[in-house]
Amino acid sequence: SQTIHQWPATLVQPVGSPLSLECTVEGTSNPNLYWYRQAAGRGLQLLFYSVGIGQISSEVPQNLSASRPQDRQFILSSKKLLLSDSGFYLCAWSGPRLWGDTEAFFGQGTRLTVV
Amino acid sequence: KQEVTQIPAALSVPEGENLVLNCSFTDSAIYNLQWFRQDPGKGLTSLLLIQSSQREQTSGRLNASLDKSSGRSTLYIAASQPGDSATYLCAVGNYGQNFVFGPGTRLSVLP
């Protein structure tokens, strides 16, 4: 069966420090991968999605970047964190078609607090 | 642009009640619709996926219906339990696009 791993679960970082969140998927090949952010009391905002290695699409301009160095690995990064980067970050995967066509599965999330 | 709304924003019911959560979307040309559950501080758990050609899906005490023409989906929870307390989100998939999420309904089932 397929599983998705996301870490760390919680993270407290000072303003201006770098960020690296990692997500890996097991039990499937060529998945579509996604990074979402959920701010307190607000809905889910799609940040990045990837349909293949090295292929990254950004949905909103921001202080963050994403990379996909391997088929089932998706990394969310920042060179210098801002206070506004605080939030709950969720990784997700779906079958190898655009997400609207297949079921989506989420990781357990990373709570990021920038202080 | 697809927009998804959910009513009510929050709901509190006594244990044992049957309840209905609503999801509305503006563009009826959808491919599918997915219901999720989110516990506080946790990720999303997929509950039900309804393809555009289907009218409903059932899993245990959960039943989700889809009416594309009216742009609505409902999630019916039978015989609610305190363990059902969570936020429920619907997400709509349009052809060739990524899912659009609703803001969620926060459900509290009181023992």
Interface residues (C-beta under 8 A of the other chain):
Chain A: Q6 Y34 R42 G43 L44 L46 Y49 E59 F88 L90 A92 L98 W99 G100 D101 E103 A104 F105 F106 G107 Q108 G109 R111
Chain B: I30 Y31 N32 Q34 F36 G41 K42 G43 L44 T45 S46 L49 L89 A91 G93 N94 Y95 G96 Q97 N98 F99 F101 G102 P103 G104
